[in-house]
Amino acid sequence: ALESGYCDGLFHYTITKNSSRIGDFSCLIGMLKLQRAIGFHLVQSYIPTGLIVAISWVSFWIDRRAVPARVSLSFTTLLTLSTQGNGIRYALPPVSYAKAIDYFYGVCMLFIFGVLLEFALVNSFMRRANKYSHMADKLRSNGYSCSPVIGEFDSDYDEGLRNNGNVYYGKLKNPKNGENGTPKLNPAHFMYEAIRYSRKALAVDQMSRIAFPLTFSIFNAFYWLYYLNRPDSDAFISA
């Protein structure tokens, strides 16, 4: 019967009860150490994909009222990333498991979708701001008086609202002129709401300018630390 320590323990067969051995023989062992050269994939896959994600962040600095520009940039980067992903899949042999580049590409796609969701939130705030601004203009055109809206203006949008009525600088607060502090049909109240939602949209953009690059940098740090320090697998061939 064959012993478990035969051939230095590197044989690949199953020991059964009815096994026999003719005699001693030598064992030839070959060890192949495979290591992928990542320089090609860095230039062809990783760097272009990361740059596409970074380009999508430009929309955070585009005027929040410029809806066509932000939509065009977001969808262009999404389509470009999809094309890049198809090229990556065609360049690599098909396998039954997820590769390292697949995880990187999937996270990049999530970041692009995050940019689209951020734009949807900003656009929602700006639509409400425009609605209240139009309501204030309609009330003024119908002869309603406009009491001052007290506030600090931090954008061209707020300055445009200030030029439409009597607005002064100071601490932003909701003007109330009804009984028990309830607002009546006062254009100043709607102007206040327009400014408030405009500032919410600006705050989302300002936070995204920091959150998206920081999160992507943290992901890259963990990704490369894991895969660059991952132990290499050795392939054994025995005969």
N, C-alpha and C positions, 0 to 999 in steps of 0.2 A: 504494500500500500504506500501511497505517496505521503510524505511528511509535510506538515504545514510550513516548515522552514526551508523547503527545497527551492532551489533557484533564487535564493535571497528574498523570498516572499513576494516577488514581483510577477509571478505567473498569473494567468487569467484562465482558470478552469475550476470545475467543481469536483471535489473529492467525494467519491462514493465508496460504499463498502466493498463492492466487487471490482476494485481496481488493482492493477498489477504493474510492475515495472520490469523492463527487460534488463536495464543496466544504467550505469551513470553516464550522463552526457553533459556537455558544456552548455552554458546559457549566454546568449549574446543580448545585451541590453543597450538600447539607444534612447537617449533623452533629448527631446526637442523643446527648446524654450522659445516660445513665440511672443513677440512684443510688437505692437502696432506703432508705426510712425505717425504721430498725431499732427505733425506739421501740415501735411496736405489737408487734413480735415479741418484744421483751424482756419486755414485760408479759404477753403471752398465752402465750408458749412457753418462753423461756429461764429466767426467774425461777421459775415454778412447777415446771419440771422439776428445776432445781437444788435447790429446797427439798424436793422429794420424796426426792432422794438424801440430803440432810442429815438428814431425819427418820429414814431407815433406820439412821443411825449411833447413834440413841438406844439401840438394842439392846445396844451395847457397854457401857452403864452399867446395864443391867438385870441383876439377880442371875442368875448363870450356871446356877442350879438352876431358874429360872422358865422352863421349856421352852415351855409354852403361850403365855406373853406374848411371847417372842422370836419364835416361829414366826408368831404372828398379825401382829405388826408387820412382819416381813420380807415375808410374802406380801401383806399389805395394800398396802405401798409398791410391790411388784412389779406388782400388778393396777392400782393407780392410775397408775403410769408407763405401762403398756400402754394404758390408756384415754386418757391425755394424748397418747401418740404417735399414736393413731388420729385424735384431733381435729386434730393438727398436719397429718397427711397429707390430711385432708378439706379443710382450710382453704387449702391451696396447690395450684396447678395441677399435674397429673401431668407429669413429664418423664422422659426416658430416662437421666438421670444422677443421681448422688448429690448432694444439696444440703448446704449447710453445717449446717443444722439436723439433717439425717440423721446426720452424724458426731457431733454433740453428743448427740443422743438415743441413739445406739448406745453411746457411752462411758458415759452414765448408766445404761443397762441393764446394762453390764458391772459397774459398781460395785454395783448391787443384787444381782447374782449373786454378787459377791465377799462381800457381807454374809452371804448364805445359806451359802456355803462356809465362812466363818469360824464361823458358828453350828454347822455340822456338825462342825468340828474341836473346838470347845469342848465340844459335847455328847458327843463320843466320849471326851474326857478325863474328863468328869464321870461318865459311865456306868462307866468303870473305877474311878474313885474310890468310887462307891457300891457297886460289887461288892466291893472290898476292905474297905470299912467293914462290909458285911453279913457277910463272912467272919469278921472280927474279933469281931463280936457273937455269931456262932454258936459260935466257939471259947470265948468267955468263958462262954456259957450252958452249954457242955458241961464246964466245970470247969477249963479251961486257965488257967494263971496268966498275968498280963500284966506283963511287965517294962517299965520306963519307956521311952517313946519320947521322945527328946530333940529338941526343936524349937521354933521361934518360930512363933507363930500370928498370921496376918495377915488372917483373915476369920472370919465367923460359922461357916462350914463347919468350919474347923479347930478352933474353940472347941467345937463340938459333939462332935468326936472326942475332945477333951481331957476333956470331962465324962464320957465313957463309960469312961474308964480312968485309970490312973496315968500322967500325962504331965507332963513338966517342961520349962521353958524352957531354951534354949541353942542350940547349933549343931545343925541337923538332920542326922542320920545314921541309917543303917539298922541296927537292932538285930540282932545275930547272937549266937546262943548255942549253936550246934552245933559239931561237930568241924571244925577247919580254917576256922572262921568261917562255916560254912554255916547258914542259918536253918532252925530247926525249926518245928513248929506253934506259933508264938508269936503271940498276938493283936497284940502290939506291932509285929511285922513288917508285918502287913496294914494296921494303922493308919498306919504310915509310908508305905506305898504309896498309901493313900487321900489322905493329905496331899500327897504328891508330885504326883499327877495333878491334884488340885484346884488346886495352885499353877501347874501348867502351863496349865490353863484360864484362870486369872486373868491369867497373863502374856500369853496370846494376846489377851485382851480389852484389856489395857493397851496393848499395841503397836498394836492396831487403832484405838484412840482417837486415836492420833497419825498413823499411816500413812495411813488413809483420807482424812481431811480434807486432809492435806498433799499427797497425790498428786492429789486432785481440784483443789486450788488451783493446783498446777503445770500441770495440763492446761488449766485455764481461762486461765492466763496466756499459754501458747503459743497457744491457740485464738484468743483475742481479739487478740493481737498480730499474728497472721497475717492474719486476715480484716479487721481494721480498717485495716491498712497495705497491703492488697492493692490494686494499681493498678486504677482503674476502666477498664472497656472502653467504647470509643466505637463507635457505630453510624453508618456512612456511607450516605448515599443520594445517588446521582448520577442525573442525567437530562439 
